[in-house]
Amino acid sequence: MNRRVRFTATAREHVRRERVWWLANREYPDVFADELERALDVISQVPGVGSPYASSPVFGVRRVYLRRTSLHVYYTFDATEI
């Protein structure tokens, strides 16, 4: 079952800023968008794939490392969305 992906306003802004930076500063600007898209696809299908992130003040936060960009995706999930 694929869960619906929903971004908070803060997360949308982080993605926007990171994308702009990658487009301006990297030889392969599509790497960020491609890696994020693949990670979200996996997370939406298997949300338990990420590691629990105990340092978050929000209960249940998990994270997935994006190897090619050296970034993390932080998320929570329930039965219908991440």
Buried (B, 14 or more C-beta within 10 A) or exposed (E): EEBEEEEEEEEEEBBEEBBEEBEEEEEEBEBBBBBBEEBBEBBBEEBEEBEEBEEEEEEEBBBBEBEEBEBBBBBBBEEEBB
